[in-house]
């Protein structure tokens, strides 16, 4: 090759390099995109729901693998400026399937709910509409022990029309009955089917108090049989020892029949439900009372850490000591048969008790279909260590549904509630009649409507034809005080601080 050709080739290479270099200098490099970290609260919500939520696999924003990458997850979480909106967005068919998960911006709210503590005058009531104009009447279903209402002389069956001299209506009842300062309750009578205010009233000052769920316990004789009767309105672990003492009283009296009244029991502690089941049936710790099912990751983590047997709740022989209570051996009646009174207020831990006992004993349920809540929740806080220390920068706490329960035979998913063996109700299903309102009797009275059905069955009296007074159009139920409590039908387990697989 000629020397001139070499020179031409070298010149071409140098020229091309200069052009290429010049192009690179002209190109502006874009700075890397920096995705800011999501807020502490939003990360807490996502992590907790990803780890523990029963239906996490049904929520793409919790289950899709791409959210295991930090930037992708931050992009998602930064879209939400309101933590409540983020939380709700992660619920499975909110208000259709998941009607119970909730979050609060102050964990003390959940602590008070679990302990049964609230600011209250101390009575439970129901409201019914009495005319087309929207006027309402209220009746007291029960009164808390040692409450302002009890001290003022209020009784089950009292009727009321007014609060602070204002008639209750469909448009004002929520405001009037939410008063937390001193107020006056104006009572009423029903005479010959006519409702009218009377001159009686009670002045009530709500206080912070803890409701005692053991509302009534008594032993009475009916047709030469000794009946133990217990009205139990909530599975509150603070009262497990007192409940155990009631059962001891029944045991020492050698009762012939046991009647457990759960008509107003919306649920509570799974552990307390297990204890009561043991008090009624027996203390064989090898027998399964209930089995639990979690999301796949959480379930695997529990089994790995504590063994697969830990997924079951077994009958117990001891009440375990807590921070506020001591331990005690469980007193048991060793029953083969029990009557349980229920209503459409009976839910969660109450249903767990009934469902868990059915494989082992004759559980005769009297009432109407229960709520149908076979899932439970757990309190989740922003724990920053294994000792349960909560992040001081995050005041939020969640109570999401994390577990589904079945009995020993696998019975679960009773979405329409548990079906009673004897159908009976305090009120006609076509409407509350005046006679029914005036006929409300104290708990434990043998003529009280639902207890009367139990006693009739104990005596062998046919009662199926007497169930409802069909065709009587009367007052329509509006709501009960339980409806104003967002946690009234919740069932909860003790917190389990386990990180499931896959959490970043």
C-alpha positions in Angstrom: 0.0 0.0 0.0 1.3 3.5 -0.9 2.4 5.9 1.8 -0.1 8.4 0.7 -2.9 5.9 1.2 -1.8 5.3 4.8 -1.8 9.1 5.4 -5.3 9.3 4.0 -6.6 6.5 6.2 -5.0 8.0 9.3 -6.5 11.4 8.5 -9.9 9.9 8.0 -9.7 8.2 11.4 -8.6 11.4 13.2 -11.4 13.3 11.5 -14.0 10.8 12.4 -12.8 10.7 16.0 -13.1 14.5 16.2 -16.6 14.4 14.8 -17.6 11.6 17.3 -16.0 13.5 20.2 -17.8 16.6 19.3 -21.1 14.9 19.2 -20.5 13.4 22.7 -19.7 16.9 24.0 -23.0 18.2 22.6 -25.2 15.5 24.3 -26.5 16.6 27.8 -26.7 13.7 30.3 -30.0 13.7 32.3 -29.5 13.5 36.0 -30.6 10.3 37.6 -34.2 10.2 38.8 -34.4 10.1 42.6 -37.6 8.7 44.0 -38.1 10.2 47.5 -38.8 7.8 50.4 -42.4 7.3 51.3 -43.6 8.7 54.6 -43.0 6.6 57.8 -46.7 6.1 58.2 -47.3 5.0 54.6 -44.4 2.5 54.8 -45.8 1.2 58.1 -49.3 0.7 56.5 -48.0 -1.1 53.4 -45.5 -3.3 55.3 -48.1 -4.3 57.9 -50.8 -5.1 55.3 -48.3 -7.0 53.1 -47.1 -9.1 56.0 -50.3 -9.9 57.9 -53.5 -9.1 55.9 -55.6 -12.2 55.4 -56.5 -11.3 51.8 -53.1 -9.8 50.8 -52.8 -12.1 47.8 -56.0 -10.6 46.4 -54.7 -7.1 46.4 -52.3 -6.4 43.5 -50.7 -3.4 45.2 -49.7 -5.8 48.0 -48.9 -8.9 46.1 -47.3 -8.0 42.8 -43.5 -8.8 42.8 -42.6 -5.3 41.4 -43.4 -3.7 44.7 -40.5 -5.6 46.2 -38.3 -3.0 44.5 -37.9 0.1 46.6 -38.4 2.8 44.0 -41.5 1.1 42.6 -43.0 0.9 46.1 -42.1 4.5 46.9 -43.8 5.6 43.7 -47.0 3.8 44.8 -47.0 5.1 48.4 -46.1 8.7 47.5 -49.4 8.9 45.6 -51.3 8.9 48.9 -51.2 12.0 51.1 -53.9 10.7 53.4 -52.9 7.5 55.3 -56.6 6.5 55.7 -57.1 6.5 52.0 -54.0 4.3 51.5 -55.2 1.9 54.1 -58.7 1.6 52.6 -57.2 1.1 49.1 -55.5 -2.0 50.3 -58.7 -3.7 51.7 -60.3 -6.6 49.8 -63.7 -5.5 48.5 -64.1 -3.0 51.3 -67.5 -3.0 52.9 -68.5 -6.1 50.9 -66.2 -8.9 51.9 -63.9 -6.9 54.3 -66.4 -4.9 56.4 -64.3 -4.9 59.6 -60.7 -3.8 59.1 -59.9 -0.3 60.4 -57.1 2.0 61.3 -56.8 4.8 63.9 -54.4 7.7 64.3 -54.1 7.0 68.1 -53.3 3.5 69.3 -55.0 4.3 72.6 -58.3 4.1 70.8 -57.8 0.4 70.2 -56.4 -0.2 73.7 -59.6 1.3 75.2 -61.8 -0.7 72.8 -60.1 -4.0 73.8 -60.5 -3.2 77.5 -64.1 -2.2 77.0 -63.4 1.3 78.2 -65.3 4.4 76.9 -67.0 7.5 78.0 -70.5 6.4 78.6 -73.6 6.8 80.8 -73.7 3.0 80.9 -76.6 1.6 79.0 -77.3 -0.2 75.8 -80.4 0.7 73.8 -82.2 0.2 70.5 -84.2 2.8 68.5 -87.4 2.2 66.5 -89.3 4.4 64.2 -92.9 5.0 65.4 -94.5 7.0 62.5 -94.0 8.3 59.0 -92.8 11.7 60.3 -89.6 10.0 61.5 -90.2 10.2 65.3 -88.3 7.5 67.3 -88.7 5.6 70.5 -85.8 4.1 72.4 -85.7 1.2 74.8 -83.0 0.1 77.1 -81.7 -3.4 76.5 -79.4 -3.5 79.5 -77.6 -1.4 82.0 -73.9 -1.6 82.9 -73.0 -2.5 86.4 -71.8 0.4 88.6 -72.6 2.9 85.8 -74.3 6.3 86.0 -77.3 4.7 84.4 -77.5 2.0 87.1 -77.1 4.6 89.9 -79.9 6.7 88.3 -82.2 3.7 88.4 -82.4 2.9 84.7 -83.7 -0.7 84.0 -83.9 -3.0 81.1 -87.2 -2.2 79.3 -87.3 1.5 80.1 -88.7 3.5 77.1 -87.5 6.9 76.2 -88.6 9.6 73.7 -86.5 12.6 74.5 -83.0 13.8 75.2 -82.7 17.3 76.8 -86.4 17.8 76.2 -86.0 17.3 72.4 -88.0 14.5 70.8 -85.8 11.9 69.1 -86.2 11.8 65.3 -84.5 10.2 62.4 -82.6 13.4 61.7 -81.3 14.2 65.2 -80.8 11.0 67.1 -77.1 10.7 66.2 -76.3 14.1 67.5 -78.5 13.8 70.7 -77.2 10.4 71.7 -73.6 11.3 71.1 -73.7 13.9 73.9 -70.8 13.2 76.3 -71.7 16.0 78.8 -74.5 15.8 81.3 -77.9 15.3 79.7 -81.5 14.5 80.5 -83.3 11.4 79.3 -87.1 11.7 79.0 -89.1 8.5 79.5 -92.3 7.3 78.0 -95.2 4.8 78.5 -97.3 2.8 76.2 -101.0 2.6 77.1 -103.5 0.7 75.0 -101.0 0.8 72.1 -100.5 4.5 72.4 -97.0 5.9 73.0 -96.7 9.1 75.1 -94.1 10.9 77.1 -94.5 10.8 80.9 -93.2 13.1 83.5 -90.2 10.9 84.4 -86.6 11.7 83.5 -83.1 10.9 84.5 -80.1 13.2 84.5 -77.0 11.3 83.4 -73.3 12.3 83.3 -71.2 10.0 81.2 -67.9 8.9 82.7 -64.8 7.0 81.5 -65.6 3.4 82.6 -64.9 -0.2 81.7 -68.0 -2.3 81.0 -68.2 -5.5 83.0 -69.3 -8.1 80.4 -70.8 -10.4 83.1 -74.1 -8.6 83.2 -76.1 -11.2 85.0 -75.4 -14.6 86.6 -77.9 -16.5 88.6 -79.1 -19.9 89.6 -82.9 -20.7 89.7 -85.0 -23.8 89.9 -87.5 -24.5 87.1 -89.5 -27.7 87.0 -87.3 -29.3 89.7 -84.2 -28.5 87.6 -81.4 -26.2 88.7 -80.7 -23.8 86.0 -77.4 -21.8 85.7 -78.1 -18.6 83.7 -75.4 -16.2 82.5 -75.7 -13.0 80.4 -72.3 -12.4 78.9 -71.9 -9.3 76.7 -68.3 -9.4 75.6 -65.2 -11.6 75.5 -62.9 -9.2 77.6 -59.8 -10.9 78.9 -59.7 -8.5 81.9 -62.7 -10.4 83.2 -61.5 -14.0 82.6 -60.9 -14.6 86.3 -64.3 -13.3 87.3 -65.9 -15.5 84.6 -64.0 -18.5 86.0 -65.4 -17.7 89.4 -69.0 -17.6 88.1 -68.5 -21.0 86.5 -67.2 -22.3 89.8 -70.4 -21.1 91.5 -72.4 -23.0 89.0 -70.2 -26.1 89.4 -70.4 -26.0 93.2 -74.2 -25.7 93.0 -74.3 -28.8 90.7 -76.6 -27.2 88.1 -78.7 -29.5 85.9 -78.9 -27.1 82.9 -76.7 -24.2 81.6 -78.1 -21.3 79.7 -75.6 -18.8 78.2 -77.2 -15.6 76.9 -75.1 -14.1 74.1 -77.8 -12.1 72.4 -75.9 -8.8 72.8 -72.4 -10.2 72.6 -70.5 -8.8 69.6 -67.3 -10.7 70.3 -63.8 -9.9 71.5 -60.8 -12.0 72.5 -60.3 -15.3 70.8 -58.3 -16.4 73.9 -61.2 -15.6 76.2 -63.6 -17.5 73.9 -61.2 -20.5 74.2 -61.2 -20.2 78.0 -65.0 -20.1 78.2 -65.3 -23.1 75.9 -63.0 -24.9 78.3 -65.1 -23.9 81.3 -68.2 -25.3 79.7 -66.9 -28.4 78.0 -63.6 -29.5 79.5 -59.9 -28.9 79.9 -58.4 -31.6 77.7 -55.5 -29.7 76.1 -55.1 -32.2 73.3 -58.5 -31.4 71.8 -58.7 -28.7 69.1 -61.2 -26.0 69.8 -60.6 -24.0 66.6 -58.0 -23.9 63.8 -56.7 -20.7 62.2 -55.8 -19.8 58.6 -53.6 -16.8 57.7 -52.2 -15.5 54.5 -49.6 -17.9 53.0 -46.5 -16.0 54.1 -47.7 -15.4 57.6 -49.0 -18.9 58.0 -45.6 -20.4 56.9 -43.7 -18.0 59.2 -45.8 -19.1 62.2 -45.4 -22.8 61.4 -41.7 -22.3 61.0 -41.2 -20.4 64.2 -43.6 -22.3 66.5 -44.7 -25.4 64.7 -47.8 -26.2 62.8 -49.7 -27.1 66.0 -49.5 -23.5 67.0 -52.1 -22.8 64.2 -54.7 -24.5 66.4 -56.4 -23.3 69.5 -56.8 -26.1 72.0 -59.0 -26.4 75.0 -57.2 -25.0 78.0 -56.7 -26.0 81.7 -55.2 -22.7 82.9 -55.9 -19.0 82.5 -52.5 -17.6 81.7 -51.3 -14.6 83.7 -51.3 -11.2 81.9 -49.9 -7.8 82.8 -53.1 -7.1 84.8 -54.3 -10.5 85.9 -52.9 -13.6 87.6 -53.0 -17.2 86.4 -55.6 -19.6 87.6 -56.7 -23.2 86.9 -59.9 -23.3 84.8 -63.1 -24.4 86.5 -65.1 -26.6 84.2 -68.7 -27.8 84.1 -67.9 -30.8 81.8 -71.3 -30.2 80.1 -72.7 -32.5 77.5 -75.5 -30.0 76.6 -75.9 -26.3 76.7 -78.5 -23.8 75.6 -77.1 -20.6 74.0 -79.4 -17.6 73.3 -78.4 -15.5 70.3 -79.6 -12.7 68.1 -78.5 -10.6 65.1 -76.2 -8.9 67.5 -74.3 -12.1 68.2 -71.0 -12.1 66.4 -67.3 -13.2 66.0 -66.0 -14.6 69.3 -69.5 -15.6 70.3 -69.9 -17.5 67.0 -66.5 -19.0 67.4 -67.6 -20.4 70.8 -70.7 -22.0 69.3 -69.0 -23.3 66.3 -66.1 -24.7 68.3 -68.3 -26.5 70.8 -70.6 -28.1 68.3 -68.4 -31.1 67.4 -68.1 -32.0 71.1 -71.5 -31.4 72.7 -75.1 -30.8 72.2 -75.3 -27.0 71.6 -78.9 -25.9 71.4 -79.0 -22.4 69.9 -82.1 -20.3 70.5 -82.8 -17.1 68.6 -82.3 -15.9 65.0 -79.3 -16.1 62.6 -76.2 -14.6 64.0 -74.0 -12.0 62.2 -71.8 -14.4 60.3 -68.3 -13.2 61.2 -65.7 -16.0 61.2 -62.6 -13.9 60.7 -60.5 -12.1 63.3 -58.2 -9.1 63.5 -54.9 -8.2 65.2 -53.5 -5.0 66.4 -50.5 -3.9 64.3 -48.4 -1.0 65.4 -45.1 0.4 64.0 -42.8 -1.9 66.0 -39.2 -1.1 65.6 -37.8 -4.1 67.6 -38.8 -7.5 68.8 -39.7 -6.1 72.2 -42.7 -4.3 70.8 -41.2 -0.8 71.0 -43.4 1.5 68.9 -41.9 4.1 66.5 -42.5 7.4 68.3 -42.8 9.1 64.9 -45.8 7.0 64.0 -48.9 7.2 66.2 -51.1 5.1 63.9 -52.3 1.6 64.7 -54.2 -0.9 62.4 -56.7 -3.6 63.2 -56.9 -5.5 59.9 -58.5 -8.9 59.4 -55.6 -11.4 59.6 -57.2 -14.8 60.3 -60.1 -17.1 59.4 -61.3 -19.7 61.9 -62.8 -23.1 61.5 -63.9 -25.7 64.1 -62.4 -29.2 64.5 -64.6 -30.5 61.6 -63.5 -27.6 59.3 -66.8 -25.7 59.4 -66.3 -22.0 58.5 -67.4 -19.4 56.0 -70.9 -19.1 57.5 -71.5 -15.8 55.8 -75.2 -15.8 56.7 -74.6 -16.5 60.3 -75.1 -19.6 62.4 -78.6 -21.0 62.2 -80.5 -21.5 65.4 -82.1 -24.8 66.5 -85.1 -23.0 67.9 -86.1 -19.8 66.0 -87.2 -17.1 68.3 -86.8 -13.3 68.6 -87.5 -10.6 71.1 -89.4 -8.8 68.3 -91.5 -9.7 65.3 -89.6 -9.7 62.1 -92.4 -7.7 60.4 -92.2 -4.9 62.9 -91.9 -4.2 66.6 -95.3 -4.2 68.3 -96.3 -2.1 71.3 -97.0 -5.3 73.2 -93.5 -6.5 72.7 -92.0 -3.2 73.9 -94.1 -3.2 77.0 -93.4 -6.9 77.6 -89.6 -6.6 77.9 -88.7 -8.4 81.2 -85.5 -8.5 83.2 -82.8 -11.0 82.4 -83.4 -14.3 84.3 -87.1 -13.9 84.6 -88.6 -17.3 83.5 -91.2 -15.4 81.5 -88.7 -13.3 79.6 -89.4 -14.1 75.9 -86.2 -15.8 74.8 -85.5 -17.6 78.1 -89.1 -18.8 78.1 -88.4 -20.6 74.8 -85.4 -22.3 76.4 -87.3 -23.4 79.5 -90.1 -24.7 77.3 -87.7 -26.9 75.4 -86.1 -28.1 78.7 -89.6 -29.1 79.8 -90.4 -30.8 76.5 -93.1 -28.4 75.4 -93.5 -28.0 71.6 -92.8 -24.4 70.7 -92.1 -24.2 66.9 -95.5 -22.9 66.1 -95.1 -20.0 68.5 -92.0 -18.4 67.0 -93.2 -15.2 65.4 -96.4 -13.2 65.3 -96.6 -12.9 61.6 -98.6 -10.2 59.9 -98.2 -7.6 62.7 -96.8 -4.4 61.1 -95.3 -2.3 63.8 -92.4 0.0 64.6 -89.3 -0.5 62.4 -85.9 -0.9 64.0 -83.6 2.0 63.2 -80.4 1.1 65.0 -78.9 -0.1 68.3 -76.2 1.5 70.3 -73.8 -1.2 69.1 -74.1 0.3 65.6 -72.4 3.5 66.9 -69.4 1.5 68.1 -67.1 0.8 65.1 -65.5 -2.2 66.9 -68.7 -3.7 68.3 -68.5 -7.0 66.3 -64.7 -7.4 66.2 -62.8 -10.6 67.2 -59.1 -10.3 67.8 -56.0 -12.4 68.5 -53.0 -11.4 70.5 -50.3 -9.6 68.4 -47.8 -11.9 66.7 -44.7 -10.0 65.7 -43.5 -12.2 62.8 -42.1 -11.0 59.5 -43.5 -13.1 56.7 -41.5 -14.1 53.7 -40.9 -11.6 51.0 -41.1 -8.4 53.0 -38.4 -5.9 52.0 
